[in-house]
Amino acid sequence: MNPPAVKFAPCVDYSAEAVASALATVVDFTQYIRPGMRVLIKPNLLTDAEPEKAVTTHPEVIRAVIRGVKAAGGVVVVGDSPSSAVMLPQVWEKTGAERVCREEGVELVSLEGEGARIVERDGFTFTLSGILSQVDGVINVCKVKTHVLTALTCGVKNLYGLVPGYQKGILHKEVPTPWRFGRLLKAIADEVKPILTIADGIVAMEGDGPSSGSPMPLGILAVSEDPFALDVALCDFLRIPSKNVPYLESYAATRPELPPWMKALQPSQFKLPAAAKVRPKPKWARRLVRRLTLSPLRWVWRWVSSFLWVRPMFDEKLCVQCGRCVKACPVHILVGRQECLPYLNPPSKCIGCCCCHELCPVKAVHMRQSPLLRLAKAFKGVS
């Protein structure tokens, strides 16, 4: 079976000319866009961060996609649901999305204001923005970044932004483990089926992504009809074991080949968050855990699991007591007071979803592993 096509183009800077030229070498929009077709361009606009911080899709990549769709005769709508919906004007302005949409004469919408529909798929129930019923297709324009919960956030994870508003936090509460959350992400991506996925890897993010990492120049754009194939190809390029990425664990298609010229651009080391280096448990171990949780001996598993956790730690020197992390906590156990560091009350109720980490504007939140978990990883040689 032929692998899903993933195309890469070199691009060393964010000038409008360079981005448009690189994109034109890997995608012909007339193959995907019919005249009059209404298309949602869905970038990664996680939070109110400037483009140079590599937290969000660069506005010049958004501009190049807008122009490509319009040139093919499509009607463009740009939209996303940032982690903090109450900060939309600030997010639109700082990320450059509002400026680009204004200059290109296209509509920029809040996905929270477009209604929602309930979807049941693969054992999950979730909501998706009503904008999907108003467009003929989605072009997924993601950012290449690490993620403290899923190791990688790119094509598949970016579609989570189609879940409107605080429903994202509720889902984090309902599916707190990385591997079950990965299956939810897969269900969402399978439901949305974007026309194209375009990855902004000109400058990526490494380390404690998706918002507290460091910019890492990669010098590439990547395009595929299949967001899973694109993410797997990027894992190979970045030397990230795809089995460590929850939503790629069951990826069974043939792996796409990387073009020879990419070998020269391949980073010698791409830093992953420590919390994202946990390998999935083998199937026999998962079956054993399921049986323990349902058996009269479930108290044994509860006792053991109480010593295996990943929780936020707050840096006193960096924290500005803005309260964003407190508002983002889906289980409402983060407490924040004036002139006082946020704290967990009680810590045992923390689900390790990393929402507080995602939204911190000053990189004051670090995901800390329990001593027993660190010891177990050191013993396995995966730290």
C-alpha positions, 0 to 999 in steps of 0.5 A: 500500500502506498503511504499517504503523500507528505510533501515538504518545502524548504523555507528559511524565513517568514517573508511573504514572498518566501512563504508563498513561493515555498507553499506553491511548490507543494500544493496546488489549491485548484486541486482541492478548491472549487469556485465558490467553495466556502473554506475554513482556515483553522490556524493554531492561535493558542493564546496571546503570543507574538509570532516570534515566540513560535507559539502560534501559526505565523501570520504570513503562513496564514496569509499565503494559504488565504491567497492560495484559496482565493486564487482558486476561487474559494471563499475564506473564513479564518477561525479558531477557539483559543484556550482562553475564549475571554481574551479573543481580541487580545489573541487576534491582535498579538498573533497577527491574525486580525491584521492579516485577515483585515489586509486580505479582506477575509472574515475572522470568526470566533468559533464560540459564536457559531453554535455547536453540535454534539458528536458521538464517535469511537466511544466518545461524546464531544462538541464541535463548532457549528462553523463546520456546518457552514463551510464546505471544508477545513484547511488545517494550518498548524504549528510544529511544537512539542507538547507536555501531554502529547509529546507533539502537537501538530496536524492532529492536535490542532483540530482540538481547537474546533471544540468550542470554548471551555468544552475543551477543559471538560473533555480534559477532565473526562479523559485525563490520561494521555493515551485515552486523550490521544484516542479522543484526538484521533476521533475528532480528526477522523470526524473533521477530515480536513481537506489539507493539513499545512504545517508551519515548521519554518520556526518550530517549538522545542522543550516545554511546549506548547507555550513555554518552550523555545523557538527552534528554526527548522526551515520547512513547510509540510503539506498532506491530505492526511494529518496523521501521515504528516505528524508521523513524517515530522516525528521521523524528521525530529527523531521523536518515536511516534509510539510516544505520541498518544494519537499516533500509537495505532498508526498502521499505514506505511511511513512516508519517505523523507526527501534526501534534502531534508537530511541536511536540515534534520536537527541533531537534537530536538528537545522533548518535555520530560513529561512527554517521554513516558512510553505507552504501557504494553497491551498486557499491562493495560489489560492488567490495569483494567482488571485491577480497576474493576476487581475487588483489589482495585484499592491496590491500583488506587494506592499505587497510582497515587504515587505516579503523577505529573503535576504543575509546579509554580516558579515564584520568581516568574509568576505574576499572579495573573490568574489565567491558570486558576481559570483554566483548571478543568477540575477547579482545584487551583487556588490563586490569591493576591500576592500568593503563588497558585497552589493545588487544593488538594494536589491528589485531585490534579489530573495532569491535563497541563491546561495551566501550563498551556496558558501561562504567559510568563513560563512560570508553570513547570510540569513536575513528575512524582519521584516514583515516576522519575525513578521508574523512567530512569530504571527503564532508561527513557529519561 
